[in-house]
Amino acid sequence: MIANLSVIIDNLDYLLWGRAADGQPGGVLLTLMMALGSAALALPGGVLLASLAWRFPGIIRRGLFVWAEFIRGIPLIFVIFWMWYLLPMLTGSDLPGAVTVTLALAWFTAASVMHSVYAGLNALPAGQYDAAMAQGFRPLQALGRVLLPQTLRNVLPSLIGIGIGLLKDTSLAFIVNVPELTTVAGQVNSRVQIYPAAIFIFTGLVYYLLCFALEKFAHRRFATARALSPGRPLGG
Protein backbone atom coordinates (compact mmCIF):
# COMPACT_ATOMS: atom_id res chain seq x y z
CA MET A 1 0.00 0.00 0.00
CA ILE A 2 2.83 2.41 0.84
CA ALA A 3 4.50 1.59 -2.46
CA ASN A 4 1.22 2.26 -4.27
CA LEU A 5 0.90 5.65 -2.64
CA SER A 6 4.52 6.49 -3.37
CA VAL A 7 3.79 6.30 -7.11
CA ILE A 8 1.13 8.98 -6.68
CA ILE A 9 3.22 11.12 -4.32
CA ASP A 10 6.30 11.00 -6.54
CA ASN A 11 4.29 12.15 -9.57
CA LEU A 12 1.70 14.31 -7.83
CA ASP A 13 2.91 17.65 -9.18
CA TYR A 14 2.88 16.33 -12.74
CA LEU A 15 -0.60 14.88 -12.30
CA LEU A 16 -1.92 18.13 -10.85
CA TRP A 17 -0.46 20.77 -13.16
CA GLY A 18 1.90 19.11 -15.63
CA ARG A 19 4.78 21.35 -16.68
CA ALA A 20 3.07 24.61 -15.78
CA ALA A 21 6.35 26.06 -14.53
CA ASP A 22 7.67 25.76 -18.11
CA GLY A 23 4.54 27.32 -19.60
CA GLN A 24 2.97 23.96 -20.44
CA PRO A 25 0.02 23.36 -18.08
CA GLY A 26 -1.28 19.83 -17.84
CA GLY A 27 -3.03 17.36 -15.58
CA VAL A 28 -5.85 18.64 -13.40
CA LEU A 29 -4.98 22.26 -14.20
CA LEU A 30 -5.38 21.78 -17.96
CA THR A 31 -8.53 19.73 -17.42
CA LEU A 32 -10.09 22.63 -15.52
CA MET A 33 -8.85 25.18 -18.05
CA MET A 34 -10.44 23.27 -20.94
CA ALA A 35 -13.68 22.67 -19.04
CA LEU A 36 -14.03 26.33 -18.04
CA GLY A 37 -13.09 27.55 -21.49
CA SER A 38 -15.60 25.23 -23.15
CA ALA A 39 -18.34 26.22 -20.70
CA ALA A 40 -17.62 29.92 -21.25
CA LEU A 41 -18.28 29.40 -24.96
CA ALA A 42 -21.01 26.75 -24.85
CA LEU A 43 -23.32 28.36 -22.28
CA PRO A 44 -23.84 31.77 -23.94
CA GLY A 45 -23.69 30.10 -27.36
CA GLY A 46 -26.38 27.59 -26.44
CA VAL A 47 -28.56 30.25 -24.84
CA LEU A 48 -28.26 32.41 -27.96
CA LEU A 49 -29.16 29.52 -30.24
CA ALA A 50 -32.14 28.59 -28.05
CA SER A 51 -33.32 32.20 -28.11
CA LEU A 52 -33.08 32.32 -31.89
CA ALA A 53 -34.95 29.02 -32.23
CA TRP A 54 -37.68 30.23 -29.87
CA ARG A 55 -37.99 33.70 -31.44
CA PHE A 56 -37.85 32.71 -35.10
CA PRO A 57 -40.03 29.71 -36.01
CA GLY A 58 -39.78 28.25 -39.47
CA ILE A 59 -36.58 27.69 -41.39
CA ILE A 60 -34.28 29.19 -38.71
CA ARG A 61 -35.69 26.97 -35.98
CA ARG A 62 -35.66 23.89 -38.18
CA GLY A 63 -32.10 24.58 -39.29
CA LEU A 64 -30.87 25.00 -35.72
CA PHE A 65 -32.52 21.79 -34.59
CA VAL A 66 -31.15 19.85 -37.55
CA TRP A 67 -27.67 21.06 -36.57
CA ALA A 68 -28.21 20.25 -32.88
CA GLU A 69 -29.60 16.79 -33.58
CA PHE A 70 -26.70 16.03 -35.90
CA ILE A 71 -24.10 17.09 -33.33
CA ARG A 72 -25.83 15.25 -30.49
CA GLY A 73 -26.23 12.14 -32.61
CA ILE A 74 -22.52 11.52 -33.24
CA PRO A 75 -19.82 10.53 -30.73
CA LEU A 76 -17.84 13.41 -29.28
CA ILE A 77 -14.63 11.65 -30.23
CA PHE A 78 -15.50 12.20 -33.91
CA VAL A 79 -16.14 15.90 -33.31
CA ILE A 80 -12.68 16.19 -31.75
CA PHE A 81 -11.12 14.43 -34.71
CA TRP A 82 -12.97 16.64 -37.19
CA MET A 83 -11.90 19.81 -35.42
CA TRP A 84 -8.34 18.50 -35.13
CA TYR A 85 -8.05 18.18 -38.91
CA LEU A 86 -10.52 20.86 -40.04
CA LEU A 87 -9.35 23.90 -38.07
CA PRO A 88 -5.80 23.92 -39.48
CA MET A 89 -7.33 23.86 -42.98
CA LEU A 90 -9.60 26.80 -42.16
CA THR A 91 -7.06 28.89 -40.26
CA GLY A 92 -3.97 28.00 -42.25
CA SER A 93 -2.01 27.19 -39.11
CA ASP A 94 -1.92 24.58 -36.37
CA LEU A 95 -3.77 25.53 -33.21
CA PRO A 96 -2.62 24.27 -29.81
CA GLY A 97 -4.17 20.92 -29.05
CA ALA A 98 -5.88 22.17 -25.90
CA VAL A 99 -7.50 25.02 -27.86
CA THR A 100 -8.76 22.63 -30.55
CA VAL A 101 -10.28 20.27 -27.98
CA THR A 102 -11.81 23.18 -26.08
CA LEU A 103 -13.52 24.41 -29.25
CA ALA A 104 -14.74 20.90 -30.05
CA LEU A 105 -16.17 20.48 -26.55
CA ALA A 106 -17.85 23.88 -26.74
CA TRP A 107 -19.40 23.13 -30.13
CA PHE A 108 -20.69 19.76 -28.93
CA THR A 109 -21.98 21.06 -25.59
CA ALA A 110 -23.72 24.11 -27.08
CA ALA A 111 -26.19 21.78 -28.78
CA SER A 112 -27.22 20.25 -25.43
CA VAL A 113 -27.49 23.70 -23.82
CA MET A 114 -29.68 24.86 -26.71
CA HIS A 115 -32.09 21.94 -26.25
CA SER A 116 -32.29 22.46 -22.50
CA VAL A 117 -32.85 26.23 -22.63
CA TYR A 118 -35.34 25.96 -25.49
CA ALA A 119 -37.37 23.43 -23.50
CA GLY A 120 -37.24 25.78 -20.50
CA LEU A 121 -38.54 28.69 -22.59
CA ASN A 122 -41.44 26.59 -23.87
CA ALA A 123 -42.25 25.46 -20.33
CA LEU A 124 -42.95 29.01 -19.12
CA PRO A 125 -46.61 30.10 -18.88
CA ALA A 126 -47.86 31.35 -22.22
CA GLY A 127 -48.84 34.71 -20.75
CA GLN A 128 -45.32 35.66 -19.74
CA TYR A 129 -44.32 37.03 -23.14
CA ASP A 130 -47.67 38.72 -23.75
CA ALA A 131 -47.57 40.38 -20.32
CA ALA A 132 -44.10 41.71 -20.98
CA MET A 133 -45.13 43.11 -24.36
CA ALA A 134 -48.20 44.72 -22.80
CA GLN A 135 -45.94 46.54 -20.35
CA GLY A 136 -43.92 48.10 -23.15
CA PHE A 137 -41.03 45.67 -23.52
CA ARG A 138 -39.61 45.07 -26.95
CA PRO A 139 -39.34 41.41 -28.07
CA LEU A 140 -35.64 41.12 -27.29
CA GLN A 141 -36.10 42.94 -23.97
CA ALA A 142 -38.93 40.59 -23.01
CA LEU A 143 -36.76 37.62 -23.87
CA GLY A 144 -33.63 38.87 -22.09
CA ARG A 145 -35.18 40.52 -19.03
CA VAL A 146 -38.27 38.44 -18.35
CA LEU A 147 -38.12 35.00 -19.94
CA LEU A 148 -34.47 33.98 -19.89
CA PRO A 149 -33.82 34.77 -16.18
CA GLN A 150 -36.72 32.51 -15.21
CA THR A 151 -35.73 29.86 -17.72
CA LEU A 152 -32.10 29.68 -16.58
CA ARG A 153 -33.20 29.26 -12.95
CA ASN A 154 -35.60 26.50 -13.94
CA VAL A 155 -33.15 24.58 -16.11
CA LEU A 156 -30.15 25.01 -13.82
CA PRO A 157 -30.23 21.33 -12.69
CA SER A 158 -30.06 20.32 -16.33
CA LEU A 159 -27.21 22.75 -16.98
CA ILE A 160 -25.35 21.36 -13.97
CA GLY A 161 -25.63 17.89 -15.48
CA ILE A 162 -24.35 19.20 -18.80
CA GLY A 163 -21.43 20.88 -17.02
CA ILE A 164 -20.52 17.70 -15.18
CA GLY A 165 -20.63 15.78 -18.44
CA LEU A 166 -18.42 18.43 -20.04
CA LEU A 167 -15.86 18.11 -17.26
CA LYS A 168 -15.69 14.35 -17.71
CA ASP A 169 -15.59 14.67 -21.51
CA THR A 170 -12.28 16.53 -21.29
CA SER A 171 -10.72 13.10 -20.74
CA LEU A 172 -11.26 12.39 -24.45
CA ALA A 173 -8.47 14.85 -25.20
CA PHE A 174 -6.10 11.91 -24.68
CA ILE A 175 -6.87 10.73 -28.23
CA VAL A 176 -4.94 13.73 -29.63
CA ASN A 177 -2.32 13.58 -26.85
CA VAL A 178 -3.38 16.78 -25.08
CA PRO A 179 -1.79 16.44 -21.62
CA GLU A 180 -4.91 16.69 -19.48
CA LEU A 181 -5.41 14.45 -16.44
CA THR A 182 -6.16 11.17 -18.25
CA THR A 183 -3.25 11.67 -20.65
CA VAL A 184 -0.69 12.45 -17.96
CA ALA A 185 -1.94 9.52 -15.87
CA GLY A 186 -1.30 7.27 -18.85
CA GLN A 187 2.14 8.82 -19.30
CA VAL A 188 2.99 8.20 -15.66
CA ASN A 189 1.77 4.62 -15.95
CA SER A 190 3.86 4.05 -19.08
CA ARG A 191 6.95 5.56 -17.46
CA VAL A 192 6.89 3.72 -14.14
CA GLN A 193 5.14 0.56 -15.40
CA ILE A 194 4.12 -0.35 -11.89
CA TYR A 195 0.92 -0.09 -9.83
CA PRO A 196 -1.41 1.02 -12.68
CA ALA A 197 -4.43 0.43 -10.43
CA ALA A 198 -3.22 3.06 -7.96
CA ILE A 199 -2.64 5.62 -10.72
CA PHE A 200 -6.01 5.20 -12.38
CA ILE A 201 -7.96 4.88 -9.12
CA PHE A 202 -6.41 8.20 -8.13
CA THR A 203 -7.38 9.65 -11.51
CA GLY A 204 -10.97 8.48 -11.17
CA LEU A 205 -11.14 9.86 -7.64
CA VAL A 206 -9.95 13.27 -8.85
CA TYR A 207 -12.67 13.37 -11.53
CA TYR A 208 -15.26 12.40 -8.93
CA LEU A 209 -14.14 15.12 -6.52
CA LEU A 210 -14.16 17.75 -9.26
CA CYS A 211 -17.68 16.79 -10.37
CA PHE A 212 -18.90 16.60 -6.77
CA ALA A 213 -17.48 20.06 -6.02
CA LEU A 214 -19.10 21.51 -9.16
CA GLU A 215 -22.48 20.03 -8.23
CA LYS A 216 -22.35 21.33 -4.65
CA PHE A 217 -21.19 24.80 -5.76
CA ALA A 218 -23.94 25.08 -8.37
CA HIS A 219 -26.68 23.91 -6.00
CA ARG A 220 -25.52 26.37 -3.35
CA ARG A 221 -25.61 29.24 -5.86
CA PHE A 222 -29.04 28.08 -7.01
CA ALA A 223 -30.38 28.05 -3.45
CA THR A 224 -28.94 31.52 -2.86
CA ALA A 225 -30.50 32.88 -6.05
CA ARG A 226 -33.91 31.42 -5.15
CA ALA A 227 -33.70 32.96 -1.68
CA LEU A 228 -32.84 36.40 -3.09
CA SER A 229 -35.59 36.37 -5.75
CA PRO A 230 -38.64 34.69 -4.28
CA GLY A 231 -41.11 36.89 -6.14
CA ARG A 232 -43.67 35.61 -8.60
CA PRO A 233 -42.86 35.79 -12.33
CA LEU A 234 -44.32 38.49 -14.52
CA GLY A 235 -47.79 37.60 -15.63
CA GLY A 236 -48.06 34.72 -13.13
C-alpha positions in Angstrom: 0.0 0.0 0.0 2.8 2.4 0.8 4.5 1.6 -2.5 1.2 2.3 -4.3 0.9 5.7 -2.6 4.5 6.5 -3.4 3.8 6.3 -7.1 1.1 9.0 -6.7 3.2 11.1 -4.3 6.3 11.0 -6.5 4.3 12.2 -9.6 1.7 14.3 -7.8 2.9 17.7 -9.2 2.9 16.3 -12.7 -0.6 14.9 -12.3 -1.9 18.1 -10.9 -0.5 20.8 -13.2 1.9 19.1 -15.6 4.8 21.3 -16.7 3.1 24.6 -15.8 6.4 26.1 -14.5 7.7 25.8 -18.1 4.5 27.3 -19.6 3.0 24.0 -20.4 0.0 23.4 -18.1 -1.3 19.8 -17.8 -3.0 17.4 -15.6 -5.9 18.6 -13.4 -5.0 22.3 -14.2 -5.4 21.8 -18.0 -8.5 19.7 -17.4 -10.1 22.6 -15.5 -8.9 25.2 -18.1 -10.4 23.3 -20.9 -13.7 22.7 -19.0 -14.0 26.3 -18.0 -13.1 27.5 -21.5 -15.6 25.2 -23.1 -18.3 26.2 -20.7 -17.6 29.9 -21.2 -18.3 29.4 -25.0 -21.0 26.7 -24.8 -23.3 28.4 -22.3 -23.8 31.8 -23.9 -23.7 30.1 -27.4 -26.4 27.6 -26.4 -28.6 30.3 -24.8 -28.3 32.4 -28.0 -29.2 29.5 -30.2 -32.1 28.6 -28.1 -33.3 32.2 -28.1 -33.1 32.3 -31.9 -35.0 29.0 -32.2 -37.7 30.2 -29.9 -38.0 33.7 -31.4 -37.9 32.7 -35.1 -40.0 29.7 -36.0 -39.8 28.2 -39.5 -36.6 27.7 -41.4 -34.3 29.2 -38.7 -35.7 27.0 -36.0 -35.7 23.9 -38.2 -32.1 24.6 -39.3 -30.9 25.0 -35.7 -32.5 21.8 -34.6 -31.1 19.8 -37.6 -27.7 21.1 -36.6 -28.2 20.3 -32.9 -29.6 16.8 -33.6 -26.7 16.0 -35.9 -24.1 17.1 -33.3 -25.8 15.3 -30.5 -26.2 12.1 -32.6 -22.5 11.5 -33.2 -19.8 10.5 -30.7 -17.8 13.4 -29.3 -14.6 11.7 -30.2 -15.5 12.2 -33.9 -16.1 15.9 -33.3 -12.7 16.2 -31.7 -11.1 14.4 -34.7 -13.0 16.6 -37.2 -11.9 19.8 -35.4 -8.3 18.5 -35.1 -8.1 18.2 -38.9 -10.5 20.9 -40.0 -9.4 23.9 -38.1 -5.8 23.9 -39.5 -7.3 23.9 -43.0 -9.6 26.8 -42.2 -7.1 28.9 -40.3 -4.0 28.0 -42.2 -2.0 27.2 -39.1 -1.9 24.6 -36.4 -3.8 25.5 -33.2 -2.6 24.3 -29.8 -4.2 20.9 -29.0 -5.9 22.2 -25.9 -7.5 25.0 -27.9 -8.8 22.6 -30.5 -10.3 20.3 -28.0 -11.8 23.2 -26.1 -13.5 24.4 -29.2 -14.7 20.9 -30.1 -16.2 20.5 -26.5 -17.9 23.9 -26.7 -19.4 23.1 -30.1 -20.7 19.8 -28.9 -22.0 21.1 -25.6 -23.7 24.1 -27.1 -26.2 21.8 -28.8 -27.2 20.3 -25.4 -27.5 23.7 -23.8 -29.7 24.9 -26.7 -32.1 21.9 -26.2 -32.3 22.5 -22.5 -32.9 26.2 -22.6 -35.3 26.0 -25.5 -37.4 23.4 -23.5 -37.2 25.8 -20.5 -38.5 28.7 -22.6 -41.4 26.6 -23.9 -42.3 25.5 -20.3 -43.0 29.0 -19.1 -46.6 30.1 -18.9 -47.9 31.3 -22.2 -48.8 34.7 -20.8 -45.3 35.7 -19.7 -44.3 37.0 -23.1 -47.7 38.7 -23.7 -47.6 40.4 -20.3 -44.1 41.7 -21.0 -45.1 43.1 -24.4 -48.2 44.7 -22.8 -45.9 46.5 -20.3 -43.9 48.1 -23.1 -41.0 45.7 -23.5 -39.6 45.1 -27.0 -39.3 41.4 -28.1 -35.6 41.1 -27.3 -36.1 42.9 -24.0 -38.9 40.6 -23.0 -36.8 37.6 -23.9 -33.6 38.9 -22.1 -35.2 40.5 -19.0 -38.3 38.4 -18.3 -38.1 35.0 -19.9 -34.5 34.0 -19.9 -33.8 34.8 -16.2 -36.7 32.5 -15.2 -35.7 29.9 -17.7 -32.1 29.7 -16.6 -33.2 29.3 -12.9 -35.6 26.5 -13.9 -33.2 24.6 -16.1 -30.2 25.0 -13.8 -30.2 21.3 -12.7 -30.1 20.3 -16.3 -27.2 22.8 -17.0 -25.3 21.4 -14.0 -25.6 17.9 -15.5 -24.3 19.2 -18.8 -21.4 20.9 -17.0 -20.5 17.7 -15.2 -20.6 15.8 -18.4 -18.4 18.4 -20.0 -15.9 18.1 -17.3 -15.7 14.3 -17.7 -15.6 14.7 -21.5 -12.3 16.5 -21.3 -10.7 13.1 -20.7 -11.3 12.4 -24.4 -8.5 14.8 -25.2 -6.1 11.9 -24.7 -6.9 10.7 -28.2 -4.9 13.7 -29.6 -2.3 13.6 -26.9 -3.4 16.8 -25.1 -1.8 16.4 -21.6 -4.9 16.7 -19.5 -5.4 14.4 -16.4 -6.2 11.2 -18.2 -3.2 11.7 -20.7 -0.7 12.4 -18.0 -1.9 9.5 -15.9 -1.3 7.3 -18.9 2.1 8.8 -19.3 3.0 8.2 -15.7 1.8 4.6 -15.9 3.9 4.0 -19.1 6.9 5.6 -17.5 6.9 3.7 -14.1 5.1 0.6 -15.4 4.1 -0.3 -11.9 0.9 -0.1 -9.8 -1.4 1.0 -12.7 -4.4 0.4 -10.4 -3.2 3.1 -8.0 -2.6 5.6 -10.7 -6.0 5.2 -12.4 -8.0 4.9 -9.1 -6.4 8.2 -8.1 -7.4 9.7 -11.5 -11.0 8.5 -11.2 -11.1 9.9 -7.6 -9.9 13.3 -8.8 -12.7 13.4 -11.5 -15.3 12.4 -8.9 -14.1 15.1 -6.5 -14.2 17.7 -9.3 -17.7 16.8 -10.4 -18.9 16.6 -6.8 -17.5 20.1 -6.0 -19.1 21.5 -9.2 -22.5 20.0 -8.2 -22.4 21.3 -4.6 -21.2 24.8 -5.8 -23.9 25.1 -8.4 -26.7 23.9 -6.0 -25.5 26.4 -3.4 -25.6 29.2 -5.9 -29.0 28.1 -7.0 -30.4 28.0 -3.4 -28.9 31.5 -2.9 -30.5 32.9 -6.0 -33.9 31.4 -5.1 -33.7 33.0 -1.7 -32.8 36.4 -3.1 -35.6 36.4 -5.7 -38.6 34.7 -4.3 -41.1 36.9 -6.1 -43.7 35.6 -8.6 -42.9 35.8 -12.3 -44.3 38.5 -14.5 -47.8 37.6 -15.6 -48.1 34.7 -13.1 
